[in-house]
């Protein structure tokens, strides 16, 4: 891979998985394929010269994208890639997606591992308390 990255096996059997692509992602990938730099290795996201990207290239791109979108952590720092995993798990949970499906999407070996990525919002807690209040006929 031209001294940049290497192919490696996933850390666990959970790393071997198929994640269905939703239609908008299929369309985006097809559009990208038409404009992407040519790559002798048929890479999805090569450098402009067609060679493989390195970790620093990706890090800089993520920083540039966040800066252009004016997105930053509450502390002012830029988000790191691993935080997307937390966001994905949390958004899926808030959408009431089954925990086993969330585990499959984020690639954890167990639901217990996935729980560490969930950050529950006040919204879900409020909804739960309102539901109980309704059952108890409180505040109505």
C-alpha positions as CSV (number, residue, x, y, z in Angstrom):
1,X,0.0,0.0,0.0
2,X,2.9,2.3,-0.8
3,X,4.1,2.5,2.8
4,X,1.0,4.2,4.1
5,X,-1.5,1.7,5.5
6,X,-1.9,-2.1,5.6
7,X,-4.7,-4.6,5.5
8,X,-5.4,-6.1,8.9
9,X,-7.8,-8.6,10.2
10,X,-10.6,-7.2,12.5
11,X,-9.8,-7.4,16.2
12,X,-12.7,-9.8,16.9
13,X,-15.3,-11.9,15.1
14,X,-17.8,-9.0,15.5
15,X,-15.5,-7.1,13.1
16,X,-16.6,-9.4,10.3
17,X,-20.0,-8.1,9.5
18,X,-22.2,-6.8,6.7
19,X,-24.0,-3.5,7.2
20,X,-26.7,-2.8,4.7
21,X,-26.3,0.4,2.8
22,X,-29.3,2.7,2.7
23,X,-30.3,4.1,-0.7
24,X,-28.9,7.6,-0.1
25,X,-25.5,6.1,0.8
26,X,-25.6,3.9,-2.4
27,X,-26.3,7.0,-4.4
28,X,-23.5,9.0,-2.7
29,X,-21.0,6.2,-3.3
30,X,-22.0,5.9,-7.0
31,X,-21.6,9.6,-7.5
32,X,-18.3,9.6,-5.7
33,X,-17.1,6.7,-7.9
34,X,-17.7,8.9,-11.0
35,X,-15.5,11.7,-9.7
36,X,-13.0,10.0,-7.4
37,X,-9.3,10.0,-8.3
38,X,-8.3,6.8,-10.2
39,X,-6.7,4.2,-8.0
40,X,-4.8,1.2,-9.2
41,X,-5.9,-0.6,-6.0
42,X,-9.6,0.4,-6.6
43,X,-9.6,2.3,-3.3
44,X,-12.8,4.1,-2.3
45,X,-11.0,7.2,-1.1
46,X,-7.5,7.5,-2.4
47,X,-5.3,10.6,-2.4
48,X,-5.5,12.8,-5.5
49,X,-2.6,10.9,-7.0
50,X,-4.5,7.6,-6.6
51,X,-2.3,6.3,-3.8
52,X,-3.6,5.2,-0.4
53,X,-4.1,7.8,2.2
54,X,-2.5,7.8,5.6
55,X,-3.9,8.4,9.0
56,X,-2.7,12.1,9.0
57,X,-4.5,12.8,5.8
58,X,-7.8,11.5,7.3
59,X,-7.2,13.4,10.5
60,X,-6.7,16.7,8.7
61,X,-9.7,16.1,6.5
62,X,-11.9,15.6,9.6
63,X,-10.6,18.8,11.1
64,X,-11.1,20.7,7.9
65,X,-14.7,19.4,7.6
66,X,-15.6,20.3,11.2
67,X,-14.0,23.8,10.8
68,X,-16.0,24.4,7.6
69,X,-19.2,23.3,9.2
70,X,-18.3,25.3,12.4
71,X,-18.8,22.2,14.5
72,X,-16.8,21.7,17.7
73,X,-17.1,19.9,21.1
74,X,-18.5,22.0,23.9
75,X,-14.9,22.6,25.1
76,X,-13.9,24.0,21.7
77,X,-11.8,21.1,20.6
78,X,-12.5,19.2,17.4
79,X,-14.3,15.8,17.7
80,X,-12.3,12.7,17.2
81,X,-13.4,9.9,14.9
82,X,-14.2,7.5,17.8
83,X,-16.8,9.9,19.1
84,X,-18.9,9.2,15.9
85,X,-19.4,5.7,17.4
86,X,-20.9,7.1,20.5
87,X,-23.1,9.4,18.5
88,X,-24.3,6.6,16.3
89,X,-25.1,4.3,19.2
90,X,-26.9,7.1,21.1
91,X,-29.0,8.3,18.1
92,X,-30.0,4.7,17.3
93,X,-31.0,4.2,20.9
94,X,-33.0,7.4,21.0
95,X,-34.7,6.2,17.8
96,X,-35.7,3.1,19.8
97,X,-33.7,0.7,17.7
98,X,-33.3,-2.7,19.3
99,X,-30.1,-3.0,21.3
100,X,-29.0,-6.1,19.3
101,X,-29.3,-4.1,16.1
102,X,-27.3,-1.3,17.6
103,X,-24.6,-3.8,18.6
104,X,-24.5,-5.2,15.1
105,X,-24.2,-1.8,13.5
106,X,-21.4,-0.5,15.8
107,X,-19.6,-3.9,15.7
108,X,-19.4,-4.8,19.3
109,X,-19.1,-8.4,20.5
110,X,-21.9,-7.9,23.1
111,X,-24.7,-5.6,24.0
112,X,-22.9,-5.0,27.3
113,X,-20.0,-3.5,25.3
114,X,-22.4,-1.3,23.3
115,X,-23.9,0.2,26.5
116,X,-20.6,2.0,27.1
117,X,-21.2,4.0,24.0
118,X,-24.7,5.1,24.9
119,X,-25.2,8.6,26.3
120,X,-28.8,8.9,27.3
121,X,-30.5,12.2,26.9
122,X,-32.8,14.1,29.2
123,X,-35.5,13.7,26.5
124,X,-35.7,9.9,27.0
125,X,-35.8,10.3,30.8
126,X,-38.5,13.0,30.5
127,X,-40.6,10.8,28.2
128,X,-40.3,7.8,30.6
129,X,-41.3,9.9,33.6
130,X,-44.3,11.4,31.6
131,X,-45.4,7.9,30.7
132,X,-45.3,6.8,34.3
133,X,-47.2,9.9,35.4
134,X,-49.8,9.1,32.8
135,X,-50.2,5.6,34.1
136,X,-50.5,6.9,37.6
137,X,-52.9,9.7,36.4
138,X,-50.7,12.4,37.8
139,X,-50.7,15.9,36.5
140,X,-53.5,15.4,34.1
